[in-house]
Amino acid sequence: MSGTFVSGMRTLARGAREEPRLFGLAVVGSFVYGAGTAATGWLVGRTTERVVVPAVTGEGSVDTGDVWLAGATLMGVTLVTVVGILLRRIAAGATMYALQARYRRRLARRYLELPLSWHHAHPAGRLLATAGSDVEATWQAMAVLPFALGVVVLIAVAGVAMAAADPVLAAVGLLVLPALLAANVAYQRRMSPRVARVQQLRGEVSATAHESFEGALVVKTLGLGEEEVERFATDADRLRAANVAAGRTRGAFEPIIEALPSLGTLAVLAVGVARAAAGDVSVGDLVQIAYLLSLLAFPVRSFGWVLAELPRTVAGDARVQAVLREAATTPWGARDLPASQAPATVAATGLGYRHPEPAADPLAAQRRGPDAPARPARREARPALADVTLDVAPGTTVAVVGGTGAGKSTLAGLLVRLVDPTSGQVLLDGVDVRELAEGRVAGAAALVPQTTFVFDDTVRGNIALGLDSEEVPADRRVDDEDVWQALRLARAEDFVAALPHGLDELVGERGSTLSGGQRQRLALARALVRRPRLLVLDDATSALDPAVERAVLDGLADSGAGTTVVVVAYRPATIALADEVVHLERGRVVDRGPADEVAARDEGYRELVTAYARAARERGEAARGAGMA
């Protein structure tokens, strides 16, 4: 418990330092609430002593002015207390939400700073859970902490007021505080593991849901809907059971915590009546002490709330900080590229890359089941690339050809620095890309990946994608004419013009209203509108029919746009447009040169490129046969 308490309070103290103004206002409001509540108890005692008792017993006279003064004073203190409550609640809530927003922004920024190799090792579901439920859990206690601090003031002021009224009754009443503290500590000890378990399972449910939704196409095509529902239901049931366990603990302790101040009040009344009858204490003092003691019931519970939230704070912050402290950020240099609009020169020397091992998945054992045998130790994987040397002359088109797993996509990612090589270097205009300042590679090179992603935005928004803002330098800003020019180069002008709203047409989530070929052409236009000096196409025209693909590549060649093109290709028609072919096999360059020369001397390459044509021919013959039948 002490470790959790200390770690949790350190985290909350960090939050207070990061939002000092809002947190300070919340604490001030809470102090006003504590002092005002105690003052209300004191005024109730004095009003009872000087107004209520004389009016009821007839002993002494009570002026109307005294009644109005007592009522006005109580009303004034109550209003001040209400202001304190409002200030505390608003400022505490604002503190919590401000910290959650701050850390979500930090996580989002760090996610984008980390290289793809790191993302490949960390499932997206867990990253979403960290940015969502873990951040929420980390700062949830900030909404209660100022209240707890105000309760300290309430207890101190109320204790002094009770002791001043009657030390004996104050001692009897305040005996309830150690009992309340003990109950809260026991509550925290029982609740801590249960709350931590709930937090862990929330992340697991989020990860399972994300994986199922992302794999919806696979699930539907394989008819695995029931299995996925059952898998999600299993995780949801475990979360439900954990929440029920936490609820049972809360249900067992809350009546005790509620009852203790009432028992203390009864004890004060029992002792106080005897002392009042003996003339040792006035009725007003008795009412004051009993009233103040009854007011402590709800506020003192705030300590239990804070203690119960601390395990979630510690667990959530640990996962958040693990990402923020991640040292695998891409280190950028300070060099710039020569000012030029000419096609880029690209060179790779001794290039090697090995994929990182995936991060441990806490759901893996659950999915395999408790009786499944342990998995064998992971063997060292073959490098994705090994000693690749490549020179691409400016303005030329190079086709990278290879079988599945040959390392083509890895090479494409290395050329635009999506990942860094484990050995060797990539030179852009003679400069190692790792030495370039941030943004310089993206300003000179563009990659169109084999998996096309389209945002739920307009056609214009998907293509311009941030380059139409006034904040963008004038030489980088694009307008509608630039967008249409990029669409013409990507052979997408006709279908976009035919859309009901043209450039303003919303394409839906992931481009759901477009065909695969249309999405690829939008992605290509998105790259071309940036006027890249190096364009890397990672099988980015696979969804286009051969005629459209050839028109696109011919358009790039004839546009005079000043672009060096590296294209991962399979089709002979695509390869024929290249000035040079690079044949990759098992992560190594097997051959390179003009396509006809490589085909003449490289049997593996020849079999690879003719296999596509043979398969296409067989599909065509089968289709014609079916039509004749």
N, C-alpha and C positions, 0 to 999 in steps of 0.2 A: 504493500500500500504506500509506504513512504516514497519509494522510487516513482510510482505513478503520480503521487501528489506533487512531488518536487518537479518532475518533468512537465506535468500539466501546468503548474503555476508558472514555470519558466516560459512556456509557450504563450500563456495568457499575458504575461508581463511583456513579452515581445510584441504582442498585438496592441497592448496599451501604448507602447512606445511608438508604434507605427501610426496609430490614430490618436495622438495625445489630445487633440481638441475635442473630438467627439466623446472619447472616453472620459475626459475631464468633466465635460458637461453632464455626462451620465452620473458620475460620482458626486458632483455637486448636487444634482437633483435628488440622488439617493440620500445624501446627508441631510438635505432639507426635509425629505420625507421622514427620516429617522428622528430628527430633532422635533419636527412638527408633531409627529405621532406621540412622542413622549410628552411634549408640551400640552397636547390635547388631554392626555391622562391627568396631568397636574391640574389643568383648568377644570376638568370634570370634578376632581376632588375638592378644589376650592369653591366651585359653584355649589356643590352639594353641601359643603360646610356652611357657606355664608348666605345661600339663597334658598336651596331646596329644603334643608332641615328646618330653618326658622319658619318657612312658609307652611310646612306640614304640621309642625308641633305647635305653632303659634307663639313660640318663645322668641321674643324680639320682633322688630318690625322689618319688613322688606319693602323698600321703595321700588316703584315701577322703574325708576331709572337704573336701579341695581340689576333688575331682571334684564332690561334692554342692554345694559353694559356687558353683563355676563354672556348674553346671547350673541352680541356683536363680536365680543372677543373670541368666543368659540368659533363663530363663523369666519372671522379673519384668519385664525390659525388654521382652520380647516381648508380655507382657500389656498393659503400658502402651501399647506401639505399637498393639496391636489396639484398645484403647479409643480411642486417637486416630483410628484409621481409622473406627471406628463413629461417633464423634462427628462427624468430618468428613463422612462420607457422609450421615448422617441430617440434619445441620444444613444441608449444602449442598443436598440435595434439597428440604428444607423451605423453604429460601430461594427456590429456583427456583419451586416450586409456589405459595408465598405471593405472589411477585411476579406470576406469571401470573394468579392469582385476583384480585389487587388491580387489575391493569390490565384484566382482563375486566369487572370491576364498573364501573370508570371508563368503559370504552367503552359498556357497556350503559346506564349513567346518561346519558352524553352522547348516545347514539342517541335516548333518550327525550326529552332536552331540546331537541334540534334540531327545527326546524319541519318539517312535511311537505314544504314546498317543497325543502328540502335533501335529504330522502329521495327525492323524485321524481327528483332529478338524480344519485343514486348507487345503482346496482343493488344489490339485497339480497345477491346472491351475493358481491360484493366485500366488503360489510360483514361478512358471516359469516366470510369468509376472514381479514379483519383481526382479528376477535375470536378466531379459532381459530388458524390456522397462523402468522399474523404475531406474535401475542403469544407463542406457544410459541417461535418462532425468536428473538425478542428476548432472552428470558431463559434459553435453553438453556445458554449458556456459564457461567451462574452455578453450575451443578452441577460445573464443572471448574475454575473460577477459584481456589477455595480450595486445591485440590490443587496447582495450579501455584505458588501462593504458598508452600505447604509444601515444594515441591521446591526452591525457592530456599534455604530453611533447610537442607534435606538436602545440597544441593551445597556450601553454605558450611561446614557442620559436617564433612562428609565430606572436603572439600578441606583443611581445617585438620588433620584427623586423619591424612590421607595425607601431608601435608607434614611433620607432626611425626614420622611413622614413617620416611619416607625422601624427601627433596625430589626426588631424581632420578626415582624411580619415580612419585612424584606428578605430576611434570611430564610424564612419558611417558603416564601414564594420562589426565591432564586435557587432553591434546592432542585427545582425542576430543570434548570439549565444543564447541570452535569448529566442528568438522565436523558435530556434531549440530545446532547452531544454524543453520548454513548449510543443512543438509538440511531443517530445519523451516521456515525462511524460504522456500526454494524450494517446499516443499510448500504453504505458505499461498498463495504467489503463483499456483500452478497451480490450487489448489482454490477460491480465492476466487470467481472468475467462475463456476465450475461450481456451487458451492453457492448462489450468488445466483440462478443460472438455475433451479436446482431449486426454490428458494423462490418465485420468480415463477410457475413453472408449477404449483406446488401451488395457489396462489391462483386461477389460471385454470381448473384442473380443478374446483375447488370452485365457482367462479362458473358454469361450464357445467353442472355437475350440478344446482345449485340451480335454474337457469333451466329445465332439462329437467323436473325433478320438479314445480316449480311449474306448469309448462305441460302437465302430464300429460294433462289433459282435452283440450286442443287437439291434442296429439300423437296421442292415441288416436282422436279423432273424425276427424282428417284422414288417418289411416293413415300417419303419419310416423315410426313407431317405428324402422324400420331407419335412416332418415336421422339421427335423434337418437342412436341407438347408434353410428353411424359418426362423428358429430361428437364424441361423448364419447370414442370409441376413439382418434380422432386426437389429442386433447389428452392422453389417457392414454399413448399411445405416445410423444409428445414428452417427457412427464415420465419415462417409463421410460428413454428414450435419455439424458436428462440425468442420471438417477441412475446409469446404467451408466457414463457418462463420468466422473462423480465417483468411482465405484467403481474404475475403471481407474487413475485418478490415485492413489487411496489404495493400491491394490494395488501400484503401481510404487514408491511411496515408503516404505511401511511396512517392507518387507524391508530396505531400506537403513538406515532408522532403527533397526531391530532389530539389524542386523549390526554397526553402528559400535561400540557398547559391547563387544560380544564381541571385535571386532578389537582394541579398546583393552586388553581383559583379556589377550588373547594376547600383545600387545606387552609388557605389564607382566610377564607370566610369563616371556617370553623374556629380557628384560633382567634381571628379578629373579633368575632361576636363576643367571645369570652372576655377579651381584653377591653372591648368597648363597654361591656357591662360593668367591668371593674373600673372604668374610667381611665384606663392606661392609654387609650387611643381614641381619637375622634372618629365619628362616622365618615366624615369627609376623607380622612386619611385612609380608612379602610376601603372606601369606594375607589379612591385613587389607586391604591396598590392592586386591588382586585381587577380594576379596569386595565391597568398597564400590563398586568400579567396575562390577561386574556388576549391582549393585542399581540403578544409575542408568538402565539401559536403559528400563524401563517408565515410571518417573516422568517422565523428561525428555520423553517423548512428550506429556505433558500440555500443554507449550507449543504443540506442533503442534495439539492439539485446540482450545485456546483460539483460536489464530490462524485455524484453519479455520472456527470458529464466528462469528468477528467479522463477516464479510460478511453472514451471516444476521442477526446482531444489528443491524447498521446498517440493512439493508433493511427488516427487520420493524419496528424502532422508528420509521423514517421514516414508514411507513404508519400506525402507531398514533398518532404525534404529530400527523400531519396531521388526524386526526379530533379529537383532544383539544384541539388549538389552534384548531379551527374557530370562527370568530367569529360564525357565523350563529345562535347560540343565541337563543331567544326572550327578549327583555328584559322582565322583569316590573317593574311599578311597586310602589307602596306603599299605594295607596288601597283602601278596602274598599267594599262595597256597603251601602246602607242595610239595616238589619235589617228584613226583611219576608218574609211568606209569600204575599204577593199576586202575581198574574201579573206578569211582567217587561214593561217597556217597551223596545222595540228600535227603533233608528233608524240608518240608514246615510246618510251625506251625501257626495256626490262620490266614491263608491267606485270605485276602479280597481285592476286586478290583471293582472299579466303573468307567465306561467309562466317559471321560470328555465330556461336551456338545460341539457340533460343533461350530466353530467360526461363527459369523454373515456373511451371504452370501449376498453381495450387489446385486446379480443377482436374488435372490429368489423372491423379490417383482415384478421384471420385468417379470419373467416367469409366475407368478400367474396372472398378469394383474392388471390394476389400479382399477378395480371394484370388485376384489376378496375380500371376508371378511378377516379381520385380523385373523391371526392364534391364537389359544388359548395359554395361557401361558404353557410352557413346564412343565409337571409333573416330579417329581423326579423319575428317573429310578431305577428299581430293580438292586441291585449289581450283577455284572457278576459272582463274586465269594464271598462267605461268610463263614468265619471260616473253611477253608479247612486245614486239617492236614494230612500230607502224609509223609511216610518214604519209601525210595527206597534203598534197600541193594545193595552194590557194586556188579557189575557183573550180576545182575538180569534184567529181562525184565518185565515191568509193562505196562499193557494195560489200557488206560483210555477210558471208554465207557460212552456214554450219548446221549440223543436226541439233536435235533437242539436247539442251544441257551443254552445248559447246562453249558458252560464255559470251554469246553475242550481246544480250541485254546488259550483262555486267560491264562489258566494254563500253557500251553506249552510255551507261551511267557514269563511268569513270571519266569519259571525255568531257562531260559537262559538270563534273564534280558533285554528283549526287552522293557519291561515296569516295573515300580516299583509298588509294592502293596500299596494299600491305608491303609492296616493294616496287621499285621503279618510280617513274614520274610521267605526268602528262604535261606537255608544253603547248601553250596557246600563244601564237606569235612569238615563240622562243622563250616565254616566261612560264615557269612552273605554276600551275593553277593554284597550288597551295600558298604561293607567295603573293597572290593578288588580293587587293582589298575587297571587302565584302561588297557584293553587287556587281563586280566587274565581269565575272564569268557569265552571270545571268544577262548582263547588258550586251554581251558579244555573242552568246551561244543560246540556242533553244533546242529543247528535246521534245519530240512528240512520241509519247510512250505507246507500247502496244495495247495497254489497257486504257481506253479513252475515258476521261472523266469530264462531264459537263455539269456545270452548276445550275441550280434551280433559279435561273435568271433569264433575261432577254438574250436574244442573239447578240445584240450589241454588247451587253454586259459581259457575255462569255468571251467575246473576242478582244474587246478593249481591256477588260479586266484590270481596272485601276489606272490605265494610261490616259483616261479622258478627264482626269481630275485637274483642277487648277494648281494643285500642289506639285504636280509632276513637272519637271523642267520642260521648257518649250520645245527643245530638240527631241524629247522623248514622247511628247503628248501626241495623241492621235485623235482624228475627227472621223465623221461618217465616211468621207471620201477615202480615207486610209482603210477603214473597215471594208468598204466595198472593193477596194483594190485587192486586199488580202483574200476576200471571198472569190474574186475572179481568178486569182492565182491558184486557189484551192479547188477551183471548179465547183464552187458552192453558190455562186451568184444567182443562178436560175432558180434553185429550189428555195432560197431565202426570199427572193423577190416574189415568189408565188405564195408565200405564207400570208395569212390574213393581215397581219400587222407588220410584216417585213422585219426590219431590225428590232422592232419593239415586241416581237412575238416571244412569249414565255415558252421555254422548251421543257419545263417540268423537271422534277427531281431526277438527276442523272441523265437528263435528256430523254425522258420517257416518251415524249411525243415524236422523237426522231428515229430514223432507222440507224443501223450500225454504221453504214457508209456515210450518212449525213453527219453523224456525231464525229466520225474521223475527219471529215472535211472541215467541220467547225474547229476541231482541235488543231488541224494544220493551219487554218487561217489565223487562229490565236497565236501561233508561233510566228507566222510570216508577218503579221502586222507589227511586230517588234523589230523588223528589218535585221534579222540576225546575220552575222558574218559567218557563223557556223550553224548549220542545221543538221540535227541528228534525228533520223526517222527510225524508230525501233519497231519495225514491222507495222508501221503506222498507216499503211494503205491496204491491209489484208482484207478489210470489209468492202473494198471497192471492186467493181468488176474490172477486168483487164483494160478495157477501152478507157474508162474514166481514170484508172491509175496511170496509164500512159500519158493521157492528156495532162494530168496534174504534174507529172515529172517533166514532161516536155515544156510545160508552162514555166516551171522553175528554171529550166535550162535556157529558155528563150527570153526570160524577163529581164535579164541584165541586172538582176537585183544584187549581184555581188555577194554570192553565198557559196561557201564550201559545204558540200553535202556528204554526210555519211549515212547510208541507208542499210538497215538490216533487211535482207531480201531473201525470198524463196523462189519467186516466179522468174522464169527465164526472160520474160519480157521486161521485168524490172531490172534484172541484172544486165541486160543488153544495153541499157541506158547509161551504165556506169563506165567511167574511164578506166577503173581498175577494180579487180575483185580480190578480196582477202578471204581465204578459206580457213575457218577455225575448226579445230577438232580437239575435244577434251581439254579446252582451255589454252591451246597452243596454235600458233600460226603454222599451218601445214604448207600453204602455197599462196602466192600472190602474183598479180600481173593482169594483163588484159584477159577478158573472159574466155576468148577462143584459145589463147595459149594455155591458160590454166586447165581448161577442159581437155586439151590435147594430152597433157602430161599427168594430170591428177585424177586417178580413177575414182577415188572417193568423192571428189567434187562432181565428177561427171555423173555418177550414180545419183548423187543428191539432187542436182538440178533437173535431171531428166525424170526423176521419180514424180515430181509435181506435174510435169507435162503429161506423163503417162497416166497418172491418176485422173487428171482433168479430161483426157481423151476418153478414158474408160467410162467416166461419168456421163460424158456427152453421148457415147454410143449406147449406154444403158437407157438414157432418156429418150433417144430416138427410137430404140427398140420398143420401149413402153408405149410411145406414141403410135407406132405402126400397129401394135397389138390392139 
